[in-house]
Amino acid sequence: MTQNRVRAAVFSAGSWGTAVGKIMADAGTSVVMHARRSEIADAITTTRRNPGYFPDIELPHNLTATTDPAAALDGADFLVLSIPAQSLRASLAAWAPHIGTDTVIVSLMKGIEVGSGLRASQVITEVTGIGAERVAVLSGPNLAREIMNGQPAAATIACPDQDATHRVQQACHTSYFRPYTSTDVTGCELGGAVKNVIALAVGIASGMGMGHNAQAMLITRGLAETTRLAVAMGAHPATLAGLAGLGDLVATCSSPLSRNRTFGTHLGQGLSIEQATTATKQTTEGVKSAEAILALAHAHRVEMPITEVISDLLHEKVTLDQAAAALMQRPPKPER
């Protein structure tokens, strides 16, 4: 199969989906995006712009859009999923009948399903019946706005099947986007999910006026608890030191472009959860996944104090001051 015949369906036309659609189109892949609103689909196809997210960025000529999921999936070599993790199950059940028998599914989602505790790749295999060898995940320090501007970035693509991984890698390798490969799906997904919770904590610290020392402490100890959970669930510790772990954690915790850090900053400045949700405007996966991640930690007997405090704060069990005190007043112990 030659590169210019490769076709990808991207569901859907949010900020990260649009960015990955642009990456794949720039790599020579023919991309059809699925948008829920006809005005967005029409604008992408006719004006080469996504007015909902990037009205200032021209999209490649080989990227179009539709509101028809069957049309988007027709002949697709790849189905790229970039939707809120908590709506994945219901949405995918509606789309599954249109997925081709050889289509590789690529998950961009960084959340844990509330209730089941399943990672996105597990929800995908459960809903579709597709084997894990046809499900890949893409994760890394990838801020959509920077990528849309053509700034250098890299990511990890993980899948149990190396041939599928290399196919995805080829379909999204450009002069500004460098994808690496891995077989550690669990590590990549948990790194992407937990870092959102840690970014909330860093944002809260920043909003409360805490300095770089406190923020660095949260990032470092956040990486420690992420690694503990991932290894307990079968991941390789090196994955959490790579792009899908430390890399994603640093970008999400450090950049004002990060919606999770931004949400946390709003909370730290005294906004309510409802006010912070309105101000942030986009889906904040850390808010939705914190409780599910904490449940996984309890199930695997892993200590995750930052995640626990953030979950309590989001459920209004503690105040901001009590949350900060809870972390600083923990008994001293060896660093590990």
SVG drawing of the C-alpha trace seen along z (x, -y; Angstrom):
<svg xmlns="http://www.w3.org/2000/svg" viewBox="-26 -34 41 44">
<polyline fill="none" stroke="black" stroke-width="0.4" points="0.0,0.0 1.5,-3.3 1.5,-6.2 -0.8,-8.4 -3.5,-5.8 -3.7,-5.6 -7.0,-7.0 -7.8,-8.0 -11.1,-8.9 -10.7,-11.3 -13.5,-11.4 -14.0,-14.2 -13.2,-17.8 -12.1,-19.2 -8.8,-20.8 -6.6,-17.7 -8.5,-15.8 -8.0,-18.6 -4.3,-18.8 -3.8,-15.1 -5.8,-15.3 -3.5,-18.0 -0.4,-15.9 -1.7,-12.9 -2.7,-15.0 0.7,-16.7 2.3,-13.2 0.4,-12.4 -2.6,-10.5 -6.0,-11.3 -8.0,-12.5 -11.8,-12.7 -12.9,-14.3 -16.2,-13.6 -17.8,-16.7 -21.1,-16.7 -22.1,-20.1 -22.7,-20.6 -21.4,-24.2 -18.0,-22.9 -17.9,-20.1 -18.8,-22.5 -16.3,-25.1 -13.4,-22.5 -14.2,-21.2 -14.9,-24.5 -12.7,-27.0 -9.9,-24.7 -10.4,-26.1 -12.0,-24.9 -13.9,-27.9 -14.6,-26.3 -11.0,-25.9 -8.4,-27.2 -10.0,-29.8 -6.6,-31.3 -4.9,-28.1 -5.3,-26.8 -5.8,-23.0 -4.2,-20.8 -6.1,-20.2 -6.3,-16.4 -8.3,-17.0 -12.1,-17.2 -15.0,-16.7 -18.5,-15.2 -21.2,-14.7 -21.9,-11.2 -19.9,-8.6 -20.4,-5.9 -19.0,-8.2 -16.0,-9.1 -15.2,-5.4 -15.7,-4.2 -12.4,-2.6 -10.5,-4.0 -7.2,-2.3 -7.2,-4.1 -10.0,-5.3 -8.5,-8.0 -10.6,-8.7 -10.4,-12.0 -13.5,-12.4 -14.2,-12.8 -13.3,-9.5 -16.6,-9.4 -18.6,-9.5 -16.5,-6.9 -18.6,-3.9 -21.9,-5.3 -20.4,-7.0 -18.3,-4.0 -21.3,-1.7 -23.1,-3.8 -20.0,-4.0 -18.9,-0.3 -21.0,1.1 -19.2,-1.1 -15.6,-0.1 -13.8,1.9 -12.5,5.4 -8.9,4.3 -9.2,0.8 -6.6,-0.1 -8.1,-2.2 -5.9,-4.9 -6.9,-6.3 -5.8,-9.9 -7.9,-9.9 -6.3,-10.4 -8.9,-9.4 -10.2,-6.5 -13.8,-5.5 -15.7,-6.2 -17.4,-3.1 -15.5,-0.5 -12.0,-1.8 -11.2,-0.9 -8.6,-2.6 -9.7,-3.8 -8.1,-0.9 -10.0,1.5 -13.3,-0.2 -12.6,-0.1 -12.0,3.7 -14.9,4.3 -17.4,2.3 -16.2,3.3 -15.0,6.8 -11.8,5.9 -8.6,7.5 -6.0,5.5 -3.6,6.0 -5.6,3.6 -5.9,0.9 -3.0,-1.7 -2.7,-4.6 -0.9,-7.9 0.4,-9.9 3.0,-12.5 3.7,-16.2 1.4,-17.4 -0.3,-20.8 -2.6,-21.2 -2.0,-24.9 1.8,-24.5 1.3,-21.6 -1.1,-23.5 1.6,-26.2 4.0,-23.6 6.2,-23.7 8.3,-20.6 6.7,-17.8 7.0,-14.1 4.8,-11.3 4.7,-7.6 2.5,-5.2 1.9,-2.0 0.3,1.2 0.9,4.9 1.3,5.5 4.5,3.9 3.3,3.9 0.2,1.9 2.4,-0.4 4.7,-1.1 1.8,-1.7 0.4,-4.4 3.9,-5.8 4.4,-6.2 0.9,-7.8 1.7,-10.6 5.5,-11.2 6.2,-14.8 9.0,-17.3 7.6,-18.7 6.0,-15.6 8.2,-12.7 6.4,-9.5 8.2,-6.8 6.9,-3.2 6.3,-1.1 4.3,2.0 3.5,0.7 -0.1,-0.4 -0.9,-0.3 2.0,-2.6 1.2,-5.1 -2.5,-5.3 -1.9,-5.7 0.8,-8.3 -1.6,-10.3 -4.5,-9.9 -2.8,-10.6 -0.8,-13.6 -4.1,-15.4 -4.9,-15.1 -1.3,-16.2 -1.7,-19.2 -4.9,-20.2 -2.8,-20.1 0.0,-22.3 -2.6,-24.7 -4.2,-25.0 -0.8,-25.7 -0.1,-28.4 -3.6,-29.9 -3.0,-30.0 0.2,-31.9 2.6,-29.1 6.0,-29.3 8.0,-27.1 9.4,-25.0 5.9,-23.8 5.0,-23.2 8.2,-21.2 7.4,-19.2 4.0,-18.3 5.3,-17.3 8.1,-15.1 5.9,-13.4 3.1,-13.2 5.4,-11.2 6.3,-8.9 2.7,-8.1 1.9,-7.7 4.8,-5.3 3.7,-3.3 0.2,-2.8 1.4,-2.0 3.9,0.6 1.4,2.2 -0.9,2.6 1.8,4.2 3.5,1.2 7.3,0.8 8.8,-1.9 10.8,-3.3 7.6,-4.2 6.8,-6.7 10.2,-8.3 9.5,-8.8 7.4,-11.0 4.1,-9.5 5.0,-9.9 7.4,-12.6 7.2,-14.4 3.4,-14.7 3.5,-15.5 5.9,-18.4 4.1,-19.9 0.6,-19.7 1.8,-21.0 3.9,-23.8 1.9,-25.4 -0.9,-27.9 -2.2,-26.1 -3.0,-23.1 -6.7,-23.0 -6.1,-20.9 -3.6,-23.3 -5.8,-26.2 -8.8,-24.6 -6.7,-24.1 -5.5,-27.7 -9.2,-28.8 -9.9,-26.7 -6.8,-28.0 -8.0,-31.5 -11.2,-30.8 -13.6,-29.9 -16.1,-27.1 -16.0,-23.9 -18.9,-25.1 -17.3,-28.5 -14.0,-26.9 -15.8,-24.6 -17.4,-27.6 -14.1,-29.5 -12.1,-26.6 -14.7,-25.9 -13.2,-22.6 -13.4,-19.1 -11.0,-18.7 -10.2,-15.0 -8.5,-15.2 -11.7,-16.4 -13.7,-13.4 -11.0,-10.8 -9.6,-11.6 -12.2,-9.5 -11.7,-6.5 -7.9,-6.7 -8.1,-6.8 -10.4,-3.7 -7.7,-1.9 -5.1,-3.0 -7.2,-1.5 -7.8,1.7 -4.0,2.2 -3.1,1.0 -1.0,-1.9 -0.6,-5.1 -1.5,-8.2 -1.7,-11.1 -1.9,-13.9 -4.6,-12.2 -6.5,-11.5 -6.4,-15.1 -7.5,-16.4 -10.4,-13.9 -11.5,-15.0 -11.3,-18.7 -13.3,-18.0 -16.0,-16.3 -15.9,-19.3 -14.7,-17.1 -11.9,-19.5 -11.1,-23.2 -8.1,-24.5 -6.3,-25.3 -7.1,-21.8 -5.9,-20.2 -2.5,-22.0 -2.1,-21.1 -3.0,-17.5 0.0,-17.1 2.5,-19.0 1.6,-17.4 2.0,-13.8 4.6,-11.8 8.2,-12.2 9.5,-9.1 12.3,-8.0 11.9,-9.2 10.9,-6.4"/>
</svg>
